[in-house]
Amino acid sequence: MMGRRRRKVVRIPKKRLPKVFLCPKCGREAIRVITVKGSNLATVTCGACGLKDTVQTVPAWAPVDIYSTWADRYYKSENT
């Protein structure tokens, strides 16, 4: 009686949203988004160059959404 070979289980890791982002000022991956529960404000800070700003948010937004709106606003103000 011959036994069958067991198949190797290949697990595909789930892709997760990033928690640290690129800083548009210094170019390092050091931007963190801190949301305050209960209020519609979030703080965006760079750990390398010290860039800091506050952003109005929607409760359903993830840190990626907050970062992208902040980055859009940063680039817009930089060009004017």
PyMOL commands that place a pseudoatom at each C-alpha (Angstrom):
pseudoatom trace, name=CA, resn=MET, resi=1, chain=A, elem=C, hetatm=0, pos=[0.000, 0.000, 0.000]
pseudoatom trace, name=CA, resn=MET, resi=2, chain=A, elem=C, hetatm=0, pos=[1.476, 3.302, -1.102]
pseudoatom trace, name=CA, resn=GLY, resi=3, chain=A, elem=C, hetatm=0, pos=[0.934, 6.476, 0.842]
pseudoatom trace, name=CA, resn=ARG, resi=4, chain=A, elem=C, hetatm=0, pos=[0.221, 9.787, -0.829]
pseudoatom trace, name=CA, resn=ARG, resi=5, chain=A, elem=C, hetatm=0, pos=[2.521, 12.737, -0.483]
pseudoatom trace, name=CA, resn=ARG, resi=6, chain=A, elem=C, hetatm=0, pos=[1.106, 15.559, 1.541]
pseudoatom trace, name=CA, resn=ARG, resi=7, chain=A, elem=C, hetatm=0, pos=[0.708, 18.834, -0.289]
pseudoatom trace, name=CA, resn=LYS, resi=8, chain=A, elem=C, hetatm=0, pos=[2.621, 21.794, 1.033]
pseudoatom trace, name=CA, resn=VAL, resi=9, chain=A, elem=C, hetatm=0, pos=[0.221, 24.542, 2.115]
pseudoatom trace, name=CA, resn=VAL, resi=10, chain=A, elem=C, hetatm=0, pos=[1.189, 27.860, 0.554]
pseudoatom trace, name=CA, resn=ARG, resi=11, chain=A, elem=C, hetatm=0, pos=[-0.146, 30.788, 2.541]
pseudoatom trace, name=CA, resn=ILE, resi=12, chain=A, elem=C, hetatm=0, pos=[-0.435, 34.113, 0.782]
pseudoatom trace, name=CA, resn=PRO, resi=13, chain=A, elem=C, hetatm=0, pos=[0.086, 36.996, 3.228]
pseudoatom trace, name=CA, resn=LYS, resi=14, chain=A, elem=C, hetatm=0, pos=[-2.648, 39.637, 3.258]
pseudoatom trace, name=CA, resn=LYS, resi=15, chain=A, elem=C, hetatm=0, pos=[-1.596, 43.076, 2.130]
pseudoatom trace, name=CA, resn=ARG, resi=16, chain=A, elem=C, hetatm=0, pos=[-1.892, 45.654, 4.868]
pseudoatom trace, name=CA, resn=LEU, resi=17, chain=A, elem=C, hetatm=0, pos=[-2.172, 49.409, 4.678]
pseudoatom trace, name=CA, resn=PRO, resi=18, chain=A, elem=C, hetatm=0, pos=[1.008, 51.278, 5.618]
pseudoatom trace, name=CA, resn=LYS, resi=19, chain=A, elem=C, hetatm=0, pos=[1.352, 53.040, 8.968]
pseudoatom trace, name=CA, resn=VAL, resi=20, chain=A, elem=C, hetatm=0, pos=[4.466, 55.103, 8.175]
pseudoatom trace, name=CA, resn=PHE, resi=21, chain=A, elem=C, hetatm=0, pos=[4.627, 57.318, 5.097]
pseudoatom trace, name=CA, resn=LEU, resi=22, chain=A, elem=C, hetatm=0, pos=[7.126, 59.342, 3.046]
pseudoatom trace, name=CA, resn=CYS, resi=23, chain=A, elem=C, hetatm=0, pos=[7.784, 62.915, 4.109]
pseudoatom trace, name=CA, resn=PRO, resi=24, chain=A, elem=C, hetatm=0, pos=[7.472, 65.383, 1.203]
pseudoatom trace, name=CA, resn=LYS, resi=25, chain=A, elem=C, hetatm=0, pos=[9.935, 67.768, 2.880]
pseudoatom trace, name=CA, resn=CYS, resi=26, chain=A, elem=C, hetatm=0, pos=[12.888, 65.523, 3.827]
pseudoatom trace, name=CA, resn=GLY, resi=27, chain=A, elem=C, hetatm=0, pos=[12.113, 62.424, 1.696]
pseudoatom trace, name=CA, resn=ARG, resi=28, chain=A, elem=C, hetatm=0, pos=[12.404, 59.923, 4.542]
pseudoatom trace, name=CA, resn=GLU, resi=29, chain=A, elem=C, hetatm=0, pos=[9.793, 57.380, 5.535]
pseudoatom trace, name=CA, resn=ALA, resi=30, chain=A, elem=C, hetatm=0, pos=[9.013, 59.016, 8.864]
pseudoatom trace, name=CA, resn=ILE, resi=31, chain=A, elem=C, hetatm=0, pos=[5.466, 60.464, 8.702]
pseudoatom trace, name=CA, resn=ARG, resi=32, chain=A, elem=C, hetatm=0, pos=[3.022, 59.201, 11.319]
pseudoatom trace, name=CA, resn=VAL, resi=33, chain=A, elem=C, hetatm=0, pos=[-0.698, 59.965, 11.443]
pseudoatom trace, name=CA, resn=ILE, resi=34, chain=A, elem=C, hetatm=0, pos=[-2.238, 60.224, 14.926]
pseudoatom trace, name=CA, resn=THR, resi=35, chain=A, elem=C, hetatm=0, pos=[-6.027, 60.437, 15.113]
pseudoatom trace, name=CA, resn=VAL, resi=36, chain=A, elem=C, hetatm=0, pos=[-7.835, 61.675, 18.205]
pseudoatom trace, name=CA, resn=LYS, resi=37, chain=A, elem=C, hetatm=0, pos=[-10.896, 59.581, 19.050]
pseudoatom trace, name=CA, resn=GLY, resi=38, chain=A, elem=C, hetatm=0, pos=[-14.081, 61.607, 19.391]
pseudoatom trace, name=CA, resn=SER, resi=39, chain=A, elem=C, hetatm=0, pos=[-12.884, 64.595, 17.372]
pseudoatom trace, name=CA, resn=ASN, resi=40, chain=A, elem=C, hetatm=0, pos=[-12.521, 65.163, 13.648]
pseudoatom trace, name=CA, resn=LEU, resi=41, chain=A, elem=C, hetatm=0, pos=[-8.841, 66.074, 13.903]
pseudoatom trace, name=CA, resn=ALA, resi=42, chain=A, elem=C, hetatm=0, pos=[-5.677, 64.174, 13.113]
pseudoatom trace, name=CA, resn=THR, resi=43, chain=A, elem=C, hetatm=0, pos=[-2.036, 65.161, 13.614]
pseudoatom trace, name=CA, resn=VAL, resi=44, chain=A, elem=C, hetatm=0, pos=[0.495, 64.445, 10.879]
pseudoatom trace, name=CA, resn=THR, resi=45, chain=A, elem=C, hetatm=0, pos=[4.106, 64.525, 12.119]
pseudoatom trace, name=CA, resn=CYS, resi=46, chain=A, elem=C, hetatm=0, pos=[7.518, 63.713, 10.671]
pseudoatom trace, name=CA, resn=GLY, resi=47, chain=A, elem=C, hetatm=0, pos=[9.918, 62.074, 13.080]
pseudoatom trace, name=CA, resn=ALA, resi=48, chain=A, elem=C, hetatm=0, pos=[12.973, 63.112, 11.052]
pseudoatom trace, name=CA, resn=CYS, resi=49, chain=A, elem=C, hetatm=0, pos=[12.548, 66.791, 10.137]
pseudoatom trace, name=CA, resn=GLY, resi=50, chain=A, elem=C, hetatm=0, pos=[9.852, 67.813, 12.646]
pseudoatom trace, name=CA, resn=LEU, resi=51, chain=A, elem=C, hetatm=0, pos=[7.197, 68.810, 10.099]
pseudoatom trace, name=CA, resn=LYS, resi=52, chain=A, elem=C, hetatm=0, pos=[3.845, 68.924, 11.894]
pseudoatom trace, name=CA, resn=ASP, resi=53, chain=A, elem=C, hetatm=0, pos=[0.287, 69.745, 10.834]
pseudoatom trace, name=CA, resn=THR, resi=54, chain=A, elem=C, hetatm=0, pos=[-3.321, 69.175, 11.858]
pseudoatom trace, name=CA, resn=VAL, resi=55, chain=A, elem=C, hetatm=0, pos=[-5.935, 67.871, 9.422]
pseudoatom trace, name=CA, resn=GLN, resi=56, chain=A, elem=C, hetatm=0, pos=[-9.747, 67.824, 9.505]
pseudoatom trace, name=CA, resn=THR, resi=57, chain=A, elem=C, hetatm=0, pos=[-10.912, 64.224, 9.055]
pseudoatom trace, name=CA, resn=VAL, resi=58, chain=A, elem=C, hetatm=0, pos=[-13.995, 62.061, 8.594]
pseudoatom trace, name=CA, resn=PRO, resi=59, chain=A, elem=C, hetatm=0, pos=[-14.472, 59.240, 11.138]
pseudoatom trace, name=CA, resn=ALA, resi=60, chain=A, elem=C, hetatm=0, pos=[-14.427, 56.580, 8.396]
pseudoatom trace, name=CA, resn=TRP, resi=61, chain=A, elem=C, hetatm=0, pos=[-11.005, 57.649, 7.067]
pseudoatom trace, name=CA, resn=ALA, resi=62, chain=A, elem=C, hetatm=0, pos=[-7.959, 55.420, 7.494]
pseudoatom trace, name=CA, resn=PRO, resi=63, chain=A, elem=C, hetatm=0, pos=[-4.483, 56.906, 8.113]
pseudoatom trace, name=CA, resn=VAL, resi=64, chain=A, elem=C, hetatm=0, pos=[-3.740, 56.485, 4.385]
pseudoatom trace, name=CA, resn=ASP, resi=65, chain=A, elem=C, hetatm=0, pos=[-6.659, 58.759, 3.498]
pseudoatom trace, name=CA, resn=ILE, resi=66, chain=A, elem=C, hetatm=0, pos=[-5.582, 61.379, 6.022]
pseudoatom trace, name=CA, resn=TYR, resi=67, chain=A, elem=C, hetatm=0, pos=[-1.990, 61.294, 4.734]
pseudoatom trace, name=CA, resn=SER, resi=68, chain=A, elem=C, hetatm=0, pos=[-3.071, 61.658, 1.102]
pseudoatom trace, name=CA, resn=THR, resi=69, chain=A, elem=C, hetatm=0, pos=[-5.298, 64.681, 1.810]
pseudoatom trace, name=CA, resn=TRP, resi=70, chain=A, elem=C, hetatm=0, pos=[-2.530, 66.257, 3.871]
pseudoatom trace, name=CA, resn=ALA, resi=71, chain=A, elem=C, hetatm=0, pos=[0.083, 65.574, 1.150]
pseudoatom trace, name=CA, resn=ASP, resi=72, chain=A, elem=C, hetatm=0, pos=[-2.191, 67.096, -1.501]
pseudoatom trace, name=CA, resn=ARG, resi=73, chain=A, elem=C, hetatm=0, pos=[-2.588, 70.208, 0.640]
pseudoatom trace, name=CA, resn=TYR, resi=74, chain=A, elem=C, hetatm=0, pos=[1.172, 70.366, 1.299]
pseudoatom trace, name=CA, resn=TYR, resi=75, chain=A, elem=C, hetatm=0, pos=[2.093, 70.160, -2.398]
pseudoatom trace, name=CA, resn=LYS, resi=76, chain=A, elem=C, hetatm=0, pos=[-0.602, 72.678, -3.302]
pseudoatom trace, name=CA, resn=SER, resi=77, chain=A, elem=C, hetatm=0, pos=[0.732, 75.242, -0.799]
pseudoatom trace, name=CA, resn=GLU, resi=78, chain=A, elem=C, hetatm=0, pos=[4.311, 74.563, -1.908]
pseudoatom trace, name=CA, resn=ASN, resi=79, chain=A, elem=C, hetatm=0, pos=[3.512, 75.405, -5.537]
pseudoatom trace, name=CA, resn=THR, resi=80, chain=A, elem=C, hetatm=0, pos=[1.732, 78.705, -4.824]
for i in range(1, 80): cmd.bond("trace and resi %d" % i, "trace and resi %d" % (i + 1))
show_as sticks, trace
zoom trace
